[in-house]
Amino acid sequence: MAEHSEDNKARVISNELYFAEVQDMLNEGKEVRIRIKGGSMRPFIHDGDSVLLQAYRGEPLQLGSNILAKHEGKYVFHRYVGEKNAQIVLAGDGNLVLREYISSKDIIAVASIHFPQNSALEINLNRSWARLRGLGWYHIRLLRRVIAKLKRLIAR
C-alpha cells in the first residue's frame, strides 16, 4: 500500500503493516476508510475506489455484505454469499469461479459506505438494493462464465 509523505513521494509499506494499523484503529472503535486495490469486486467496486469499514464484533452478517477478512494469510475484500459446512463463504463480484471459505474469527470488518473514485457519490452498502444486486450478480456466475466463453470463441 502506498503512503504519501510531505515530499509527495510514494512510500510502500507491506500489507501486514498496513492492515495491522487498520486493525488497531478498528479495535479502538474507529471507522476506517481504505482504498480498494484490484478488480475482484467489479463491476460494483473498482480498483481505486474506497470503502468505510466498521469492526466486526460477531454480530449476524447480512447476506450480500462486503467483508474484509483474512484468508490463507492474505487479506481479501469480498462479498458474503452464504454458509457451507459451518463456514462463511465469500466471493469477489468479478470472480467467475473462486470462493473463499473462512470462519467468523477471520472477519476483520464490514464495509458500510462505498466511495467511487472521481465521484462525489457515497453508496450505502447496508441498503437492501446494494446487497441484493451483488448477490444477484453472484448467482448468475454460470451464465457469466458461458458468456465469457462465447466472447472468447467469437474473438478468435
C-alpha positions as CSV (number, residue, x, y, z in Angstrom):
1,M,0.0,0.0,0.0
2,A,1.4,3.4,-0.9
3,E,1.7,6.1,1.7
4,H,2.3,9.8,0.7
5,S,4.8,11.8,2.6
6,E,5.3,15.6,2.8
7,D,7.7,15.4,-0.1
8,N,4.9,13.8,-2.2
9,K,6.9,10.7,-2.9
10,A,5.0,7.5,-2.5
11,R,6.3,5.1,0.1
12,V,5.5,1.4,0.0
13,I,4.6,-0.4,3.2
14,S,3.7,-4.1,3.5
15,N,0.1,-5.3,3.6
16,E,0.8,-6.8,7.0
17,L,1.9,-3.5,8.5
18,Y,-0.9,-1.6,6.7
19,F,-3.7,-3.9,7.9
20,A,-2.2,-4.2,11.4
21,E,-2.7,-0.4,11.6
22,V,-6.2,-0.7,10.2
23,Q,-7.0,-3.5,12.8
24,D,-5.6,-1.3,15.6
25,M,-7.9,1.6,14.6
26,L,-10.9,-0.7,14.3
27,N,-10.1,-2.1,17.7
28,E,-10.2,1.4,19.1
29,G,-13.8,1.8,17.9
30,K,-12.9,4.0,14.9
31,E,-14.3,3.7,11.4
32,V,-11.6,3.3,8.8
33,R,-11.6,4.3,5.2
34,I,-9.4,2.1,2.9
35,R,-8.7,2.2,-0.8
36,I,-9.5,-0.9,-2.7
37,K,-6.8,-2.5,-4.8
38,G,-7.5,-4.9,-7.6
39,G,-10.5,-5.7,-9.7
40,S,-12.1,-8.7,-7.9
41,M,-15.2,-6.6,-6.9
42,R,-16.0,-5.2,-10.3
43,P,-18.5,-4.2,-11.6
44,F,-19.7,-2.6,-8.4
45,I,-16.4,-1.6,-6.7
46,H,-13.4,-0.7,-8.8
47,D,-9.6,-0.5,-8.2
48,G,-9.0,2.8,-6.6
49,D,-12.5,3.2,-5.0
50,S,-12.6,3.4,-1.2
51,V,-14.8,1.9,1.4
52,L,-15.6,2.8,5.0
53,L,-15.1,-0.1,7.4
54,Q,-16.5,-0.9,10.8
55,A,-15.1,-3.5,13.1
56,Y,-16.8,-6.9,13.0
57,R,-17.8,-7.8,16.6
58,G,-19.6,-11.1,15.9
59,E,-23.0,-9.7,15.0
60,P,-25.1,-11.6,12.5
61,L,-23.9,-10.9,8.9
62,Q,-26.4,-9.7,6.3
63,L,-26.2,-11.8,3.2
64,G,-24.5,-9.8,0.5
65,S,-22.4,-7.7,2.8
66,N,-18.9,-6.6,1.8
67,I,-16.4,-8.1,4.2
68,L,-12.7,-7.5,4.9
69,A,-11.3,-10.8,6.1
70,K,-8.1,-12.8,6.3
71,H,-8.0,-15.9,4.1
72,E,-5.0,-18.2,4.0
73,G,-2.7,-15.5,5.3
74,K,-3.9,-12.8,2.8
75,Y,-6.4,-10.0,3.2
76,V,-9.5,-10.2,1.0
77,F,-12.3,-7.8,0.5
78,H,-15.2,-9.8,-0.9
79,R,-18.9,-10.4,-0.6
80,Y,-20.6,-12.7,1.9
81,V,-22.6,-15.0,-0.2
82,G,-23.6,-17.8,2.2
83,E,-22.5,-20.6,4.5
84,K,-21.4,-24.1,3.9
85,N,-20.3,-26.7,6.3
86,A,-20.3,-24.2,9.2
87,Q,-18.0,-21.9,7.2
88,I,-18.7,-18.4,5.8
89,V,-18.5,-18.3,2.0
90,L,-17.0,-15.1,0.3
91,A,-16.7,-14.4,-3.4
92,G,-15.4,-11.4,-5.3
93,D,-18.1,-9.9,-7.6
94,G,-15.6,-10.1,-10.5
95,N,-14.7,-13.8,-9.9
96,L,-16.4,-16.3,-12.1
97,V,-15.3,-19.4,-10.1
98,L,-13.3,-18.7,-6.9
99,R,-14.7,-18.6,-3.4
100,E,-13.1,-18.3,0.0
101,Y,-14.3,-20.4,3.0
102,I,-13.5,-18.8,6.3
103,S,-14.6,-18.8,9.9
104,S,-16.2,-15.9,11.7
105,K,-12.9,-15.3,13.5
106,D,-11.3,-14.4,10.2
107,I,-13.6,-11.5,9.6
108,I,-12.0,-8.2,10.4
109,A,-14.6,-5.6,9.3
110,V,-17.8,-5.0,7.3
111,A,-18.0,-2.1,4.8
112,S,-20.8,0.4,5.3
113,I,-20.1,3.0,2.6
114,H,-18.6,2.8,-0.9
115,F,-16.9,5.9,-2.3
116,P,-16.3,5.6,-6.1
117,Q,-13.2,7.4,-7.1
118,N,-13.6,10.6,-9.2
119,S,-17.1,11.0,-7.9
120,A,-18.9,12.7,-5.1
121,L,-21.2,9.7,-4.6
122,E,-21.5,7.8,-1.3
123,I,-23.2,4.5,-1.7
124,N,-24.7,3.0,1.4
125,L,-23.7,-0.7,1.3
126,N,-26.1,-1.7,4.0
127,R,-29.2,-0.9,1.9
128,S,-31.0,-3.9,0.6
129,W,-30.5,-2.9,-3.1
130,A,-26.7,-2.7,-2.8
131,R,-26.6,-6.2,-1.2
132,L,-29.2,-7.8,-3.5
133,R,-27.6,-6.6,-6.7
134,G,-24.3,-8.1,-5.6
135,L,-26.0,-11.4,-4.7
136,G,-27.9,-11.5,-8.0
137,W,-24.6,-10.9,-9.8
138,Y,-23.1,-13.8,-7.8
139,H,-25.9,-16.2,-8.6
140,I,-25.6,-15.7,-12.3
141,R,-22.0,-16.7,-12.3
142,L,-22.7,-19.8,-14.5
143,L,-24.4,-17.6,-17.1
144,R,-21.5,-15.1,-16.9
145,R,-19.0,-17.9,-17.5
146,V,-20.9,-19.1,-20.5
147,I,-21.0,-15.6,-21.9
148,A,-17.3,-15.1,-21.3
149,K,-16.5,-18.4,-23.1
150,L,-18.7,-17.4,-26.1
151,K,-16.9,-14.0,-26.3
152,R,-13.5,-15.7,-26.4
153,L,-14.7,-18.1,-29.1
154,I,-16.1,-15.3,-31.2
155,A,-12.9,-13.2,-30.8
156,R,-10.8,-16.0,-32.4
